[in-house]
């Protein structure tokens, strides 16, 4: 498990490095003390997970996620528990309070291992080709199965180690990462709105300006999805003449 630590406090980085050093399967491949350093580091390093502080000078941890269209799994590490709800809204895998409790850290790593292992298995296989909007995909969730055209899928929603597929009145779960799924989808039809959602552009019925320079789109079935500030720039370019 390759880890990057982002925290403006040197002692906090040192403490987390020491705690993670107790695990043989954890490799710390980089540290950053601010968002700009972290952005460059995460573009350069192939990290599996980033342990991310929220309160930092100039830009906070949430702003780092806005700057990256896709990034490793995120575990927030902070002294302030009031950010917990927002952390899970941006699909963070876990939320640790400082000082980090070794038992809670162990529980977090237990959550990460199967997720990272699944992603590596996906990437180690021979990569299949891109899916076209007219292709049909097989979905199995428990005892139920579907064979559905991608054209009918309104959006994909990340749910921990799974992705929820929205079509008709169904919401089955598949064991995939959103990043891996994005690689297979045709970018002319499917757009990565934020860390948690990929939307089918055909289903967008309404677009409006949203907070902090972002956008909010409404799909034909009424679902509303926020497009992050960084992705909003790409969305406008994609949809403009």
C-alpha positions as a Markdown table, in Angstrom:
| # | Residue | x | y | z |
|---|---|---|---|---|
| 1 | Unk | 0.0 | 0.0 | 0.0 |
| 2 | Unk | 1.7 | 3.2 | -1.2 |
| 3 | Unk | 0.9 | 6.2 | 1.0 |
| 4 | Unk | 1.3 | 10.0 | 0.7 |
| 5 | Unk | 1.0 | 12.2 | 3.8 |
| 6 | Unk | -0.2 | 15.8 | 3.4 |
| 7 | Unk | 0.0 | 18.0 | 6.5 |
| 8 | Unk | 1.4 | 21.4 | 7.2 |
| 9 | Unk | 2.7 | 20.4 | 10.6 |
| 10 | Unk | 6.0 | 18.5 | 10.6 |
| 11 | Unk | 5.4 | 16.8 | 13.9 |
| 12 | Unk | 2.0 | 15.5 | 12.7 |
| 13 | Unk | 3.6 | 14.1 | 9.6 |
| 14 | Unk | 6.3 | 12.5 | 11.8 |
| 15 | Unk | 3.7 | 11.0 | 14.2 |
| 16 | Unk | 1.7 | 9.4 | 11.3 |
| 17 | Unk | 4.9 | 8.2 | 9.6 |
| 18 | Unk | 5.8 | 6.4 | 12.9 |
| 19 | Unk | 2.4 | 4.8 | 13.3 |
| 20 | Unk | 2.3 | 3.6 | 9.7 |
| 21 | Unk | 5.8 | 2.3 | 10.0 |
| 22 | Unk | 4.4 | -0.5 | 12.2 |
| 23 | Unk | 2.8 | -2.1 | 9.1 |
| 24 | Unk | 4.9 | -4.1 | 6.7 |
| 25 | Unk | 2.5 | -3.7 | 3.8 |
| 26 | Unk | 2.5 | 0.2 | 4.1 |
| 27 | Unk | 5.1 | 2.2 | 2.1 |
| 28 | Unk | 5.2 | 6.0 | 2.5 |
| 29 | Unk | 6.3 | 7.3 | -0.9 |
| 30 | Unk | 6.0 | 11.0 | -0.2 |
| 31 | Unk | 5.1 | 13.9 | 2.1 |
| 32 | Unk | 3.8 | 17.4 | 1.4 |
| 33 | Unk | 3.2 | 20.4 | 3.7 |
| 34 | Unk | 0.6 | 22.3 | 1.5 |
| 35 | Unk | -1.8 | 21.8 | -1.3 |
| 36 | Unk | 0.5 | 23.0 | -4.1 |
| 37 | Unk | 3.2 | 20.5 | -3.1 |
| 38 | Unk | 0.6 | 17.8 | -2.7 |
| 39 | Unk | -0.8 | 18.4 | -6.2 |
| 40 | Unk | 2.6 | 18.1 | -7.8 |
| 41 | Unk | 3.5 | 15.0 | -5.7 |
| 42 | Unk | 0.2 | 13.2 | -6.5 |
| 43 | Unk | 0.7 | 13.8 | -10.2 |
| 44 | Unk | 4.2 | 12.4 | -10.0 |
| 45 | Unk | 3.7 | 9.5 | -7.6 |
| 46 | Unk | 1.4 | 6.5 | -8.1 |
| 47 | Unk | -0.1 | 6.5 | -4.6 |
| 48 | Unk | -2.8 | 4.2 | -3.4 |
| 49 | Unk | -4.0 | 6.4 | -0.6 |
| 50 | Unk | -3.4 | 10.0 | 0.7 |
| 51 | Unk | -3.7 | 10.8 | 4.4 |
| 52 | Unk | -4.8 | 14.4 | 4.2 |
| 53 | Unk | -5.1 | 17.2 | 6.7 |
| 54 | Unk | -7.9 | 19.7 | 6.2 |
| 55 | Unk | -6.8 | 22.9 | 7.8 |
| 56 | Unk | -3.7 | 24.1 | 6.1 |
| 57 | Unk | -2.4 | 27.6 | 5.1 |
| 58 | Unk | -3.7 | 29.2 | 1.9 |
| 59 | Unk | -5.6 | 26.2 | 0.6 |
| 60 | Unk | -7.3 | 23.4 | 2.6 |
| 61 | Unk | -7.6 | 19.7 | 2.0 |
| 62 | Unk | -11.0 | 20.0 | 0.2 |
| 63 | Unk | -9.5 | 22.4 | -2.3 |
| 64 | Unk | -6.8 | 19.8 | -3.1 |
| 65 | Unk | -9.5 | 17.4 | -4.1 |
| 66 | Unk | -11.1 | 20.1 | -6.3 |
| 67 | Unk | -7.8 | 20.6 | -8.1 |
| 68 | Unk | -7.5 | 16.9 | -9.0 |
| 69 | Unk | -10.0 | 15.3 | -11.3 |
| 70 | Unk | -9.1 | 11.9 | -9.9 |
| 71 | Unk | -6.8 | 11.0 | -7.0 |
| 72 | Unk | -6.1 | 8.0 | -4.7 |
| 73 | Unk | -8.4 | 7.0 | -1.9 |
| 74 | Unk | -8.5 | 9.7 | 0.8 |
| 75 | Unk | -8.4 | 9.5 | 4.6 |
| 76 | Unk | -8.8 | 12.8 | 6.3 |
| 77 | Unk | -6.6 | 13.4 | 9.4 |
| 78 | Unk | -7.6 | 16.5 | 11.3 |
| 79 | Unk | -8.1 | 17.9 | 14.8 |
| 80 | Unk | -11.6 | 19.3 | 13.9 |
| 81 | Unk | -14.5 | 16.9 | 13.9 |
| 82 | Unk | -16.9 | 19.4 | 12.5 |
| 83 | Unk | -15.6 | 18.6 | 9.0 |
| 84 | Unk | -16.7 | 14.9 | 9.2 |
| 85 | Unk | -19.9 | 15.2 | 7.2 |
| 86 | Unk | -18.3 | 17.2 | 4.4 |
| 87 | Unk | -15.4 | 14.7 | 4.3 |
| 88 | Unk | -17.8 | 11.8 | 3.5 |
| 89 | Unk | -19.7 | 14.0 | 1.0 |
| 90 | Unk | -16.5 | 14.1 | -1.1 |
| 91 | Unk | -16.3 | 10.3 | -0.7 |
| 92 | Unk | -13.4 | 10.1 | 1.7 |
| 93 | Unk | -12.8 | 6.5 | 2.8 |
| 94 | Unk | -12.3 | 7.4 | 6.5 |
| 95 | Unk | -11.9 | 10.3 | 8.9 |
| 96 | Unk | -9.3 | 10.2 | 11.7 |
| 97 | Unk | -9.1 | 12.7 | 14.6 |
| 98 | Unk | -5.7 | 14.0 | 15.9 |
| 99 | Unk | -4.0 | 12.7 | 17.8 |
| 100 | Unk | -4.4 | 9.5 | 15.8 |
| 101 | Unk | -5.5 | 6.5 | 17.8 |
| 102 | Unk | -3.5 | 3.5 | 16.7 |
| 103 | Unk | -6.6 | 1.2 | 16.9 |
| 104 | Unk | -8.6 | 3.5 | 14.6 |
| 105 | Unk | -5.7 | 3.7 | 12.2 |
| 106 | Unk | -5.6 | -0.1 | 12.1 |
| 107 | Unk | -9.4 | -0.2 | 11.3 |
| 108 | Unk | -8.8 | 2.3 | 8.5 |
| 109 | Unk | -6.1 | 0.2 | 7.0 |
| 110 | Unk | -8.4 | -2.8 | 7.2 |
| 111 | Unk | -10.9 | -0.9 | 5.1 |
| 112 | Unk | -8.2 | 0.1 | 2.6 |
| 113 | Unk | -6.6 | -3.3 | 1.9 |
| 114 | Unk | -9.5 | -5.0 | 0.1 |
| 115 | Unk | -10.3 | -1.9 | -1.9 |
| 116 | Unk | -6.7 | -1.4 | -3.0 |
| 117 | Unk | -6.3 | -5.1 | -3.7 |
| 118 | Unk | -9.4 | -5.1 | -5.9 |
| 119 | Unk | -8.1 | -2.1 | -7.9 |
| 120 | Unk | -4.7 | -3.7 | -8.5 |
| 121 | Unk | -6.4 | -6.9 | -9.7 |
| 122 | Unk | -8.4 | -4.8 | -12.2 |
| 123 | Unk | -5.3 | -3.0 | -13.4 |
| 124 | Unk | -3.1 | -6.1 | -13.6 |
| 125 | Unk | -5.5 | -7.9 | -16.0 |
| 126 | Unk | -5.3 | -7.2 | -19.7 |
| 127 | Unk | -7.2 | -4.0 | -20.1 |
| 128 | Unk | -10.4 | -4.3 | -22.1 |
| 129 | Unk | -11.3 | -1.8 | -24.8 |
| 130 | Unk | -13.5 | 1.3 | -24.4 |
| 131 | Unk | -17.2 | 0.8 | -24.2 |
| 132 | Unk | -19.4 | 2.6 | -26.6 |
| 133 | Unk | -22.7 | 4.2 | -25.6 |
| 134 | Unk | -24.6 | 1.4 | -27.5 |
| 135 | Unk | -22.8 | -1.5 | -25.7 |
| 136 | Unk | -24.7 | -3.6 | -23.3 |
| 137 | Unk | -23.2 | -4.4 | -19.9 |
| 138 | Unk | -23.9 | -7.4 | -17.6 |
| 139 | Unk | -24.6 | -6.4 | -13.9 |
| 140 | Unk | -25.0 | -8.9 | -11.1 |
| 141 | Unk | -25.9 | -7.7 | -7.6 |
| 142 | Unk | -26.6 | -10.6 | -5.2 |
| 143 | Unk | -29.1 | -12.9 | -6.9 |
| 144 | Unk | -30.3 | -10.3 | -9.4 |
| 145 | Unk | -28.9 | -9.8 | -12.8 |
| 146 | Unk | -29.4 | -7.2 | -15.6 |
| 147 | Unk | -28.2 | -6.8 | -19.1 |
| 148 | Unk | -28.5 | -3.1 | -19.8 |
| 149 | Unk | -27.5 | -0.7 | -22.5 |
| 150 | Unk | -25.0 | 2.0 | -21.4 |
| 151 | Unk | -27.3 | 4.5 | -23.1 |
| 152 | Unk | -29.9 | 3.9 | -20.3 |
| 153 | Unk | -27.4 | 4.4 | -17.5 |
| 154 | Unk | -27.9 | 7.9 | -16.1 |
| 155 | Unk | -24.9 | 7.9 | -13.8 |
| 156 | Unk | -22.4 | 5.9 | -11.8 |
| 157 | Unk | -22.1 | 6.7 | -8.0 |
| 158 | Unk | -19.1 | 5.6 | -5.9 |
| 159 | Unk | -20.1 | 3.8 | -2.7 |
| 160 | Unk | -17.0 | 2.8 | -0.7 |
| 161 | Unk | -15.5 | -0.2 | -2.5 |
| 162 | Unk | -18.5 | -0.4 | -4.9 |
| 163 | Unk | -20.1 | 1.7 | -7.7 |
| 164 | Unk | -23.9 | 2.1 | -7.8 |
| 165 | Unk | -25.3 | 2.0 | -11.3 |
| 166 | Unk | -28.4 | 4.2 | -11.8 |
| 167 | Unk | -30.8 | 3.0 | -14.6 |
| 168 | Unk | -34.6 | 2.8 | -14.8 |
| 169 | Unk | -35.7 | 2.3 | -11.2 |
| 170 | Unk | -32.7 | 0.2 | -10.3 |
| 171 | Unk | -29.5 | 1.0 | -8.3 |
| 172 | Unk | -27.4 | -2.2 | -8.3 |
| 173 | Unk | -23.9 | -2.2 | -6.8 |
| 174 | Unk | -20.8 | -3.5 | -8.7 |
| 175 | Unk | -17.4 | -4.2 | -7.2 |
| 176 | Unk | -15.4 | -1.6 | -9.1 |
| 177 | Unk | -13.6 | 1.7 | -8.5 |
| 178 | Unk | -14.9 | 4.8 | -10.2 |
| 179 | Unk | -11.4 | 5.5 | -11.6 |
| 180 | Unk | -11.3 | 2.1 | -13.3 |
| 181 | Unk | -14.8 | 2.5 | -14.7 |
| 182 | Unk | -14.0 | 6.0 | -16.0 |
| 183 | Unk | -11.1 | 4.5 | -18.1 |
| 184 | Unk | -13.5 | 2.2 | -19.9 |
| 185 | Unk | -16.3 | 4.8 | -20.6 |
| 186 | Unk | -16.4 | 7.0 | -23.7 |
| 187 | Unk | -15.6 | 10.5 | -22.6 |
| 188 | Unk | -17.9 | 11.9 | -25.3 |
| 189 | Unk | -20.9 | 10.5 | -23.5 |
| 190 | Unk | -19.8 | 10.1 | -19.8 |
| 191 | Unk | -18.4 | 12.9 | -17.7 |
| 192 | Unk | -16.6 | 12.7 | -14.3 |
| 193 | Unk | -18.5 | 15.3 | -12.4 |
| 194 | Unk | -16.6 | 15.0 | -9.1 |
| 195 | Unk | -14.8 | 12.3 | -7.1 |
| 196 | Unk | -18.1 | 10.5 | -6.5 |
| 197 | Unk | -20.1 | 10.7 | -9.7 |
| 198 | Unk | -19.8 | 10.0 | -13.4 |
| 199 | Unk | -22.9 | 11.3 | -15.4 |
| 200 | Unk | -24.3 | 10.4 | -18.8 |
| 201 | Unk | -24.4 | 13.7 | -20.7 |
| 202 | Unk | -27.4 | 12.6 | -22.6 |
| 203 | Unk | -29.5 | 12.6 | -19.5 |
| 204 | Unk | -28.6 | 16.2 | -18.4 |
| 205 | Unk | -31.8 | 18.3 | -18.6 |
| 206 | Unk | -30.7 | 21.4 | -16.7 |
| 207 | Unk | -27.5 | 23.2 | -15.7 |
| 208 | Unk | -27.1 | 26.0 | -13.2 |
| 209 | Unk | -24.2 | 27.9 | -11.5 |
| 210 | Unk | -23.3 | 26.6 | -8.1 |
| 211 | Unk | -21.1 | 27.5 | -5.2 |
| 212 | Unk | -17.4 | 28.4 | -5.6 |
| 213 | Unk | -17.4 | 28.5 | -9.4 |
| 214 | Unk | -18.9 | 25.0 | -9.7 |
| 215 | Unk | -22.1 | 23.9 | -11.5 |
| 216 | Unk | -25.1 | 21.8 | -10.6 |
| 217 | Unk | -26.7 | 19.6 | -13.3 |
| 218 | Unk | -30.2 | 18.0 | -13.0 |
| 219 | Unk | -30.8 | 14.7 | -14.8 |
| 220 | Unk | -34.1 | 13.9 | -16.5 |
| 221 | Unk | -35.2 | 11.7 | -13.6 |
| 222 | Unk | -34.7 | 14.6 | -11.2 |
| 223 | Unk | -31.3 | 13.6 | -9.6 |
| 224 | Unk | -29.0 | 16.6 | -9.0 |
| 225 | Unk | -25.2 | 16.3 | -9.2 |
| 226 | Unk | -22.7 | 19.0 | -8.4 |
| 227 | Unk | -19.8 | 19.4 | -10.8 |
| 228 | Unk | -16.7 | 20.5 | -8.9 |
| 229 | Unk | -15.0 | 23.8 | -9.8 |
| 230 | Unk | -12.1 | 22.2 | -11.6 |
| 231 | Unk | -14.4 | 19.8 | -13.6 |
| 232 | Unk | -16.8 | 22.7 | -14.4 |
| 233 | Unk | -14.1 | 24.3 | -16.5 |
| 234 | Unk | -13.8 | 21.1 | -18.5 |
| 235 | Unk | -17.5 | 20.7 | -18.7 |
| 236 | Unk | -18.0 | 24.2 | -20.2 |
| 237 | Unk | -15.3 | 23.5 | -22.8 |
| 238 | Unk | -16.8 | 20.1 | -23.7 |
| 239 | Unk | -20.3 | 21.5 | -24.1 |
| 240 | Unk | -19.5 | 24.7 | -25.8 |
| 241 | Unk | -19.5 | 25.3 | -29.6 |
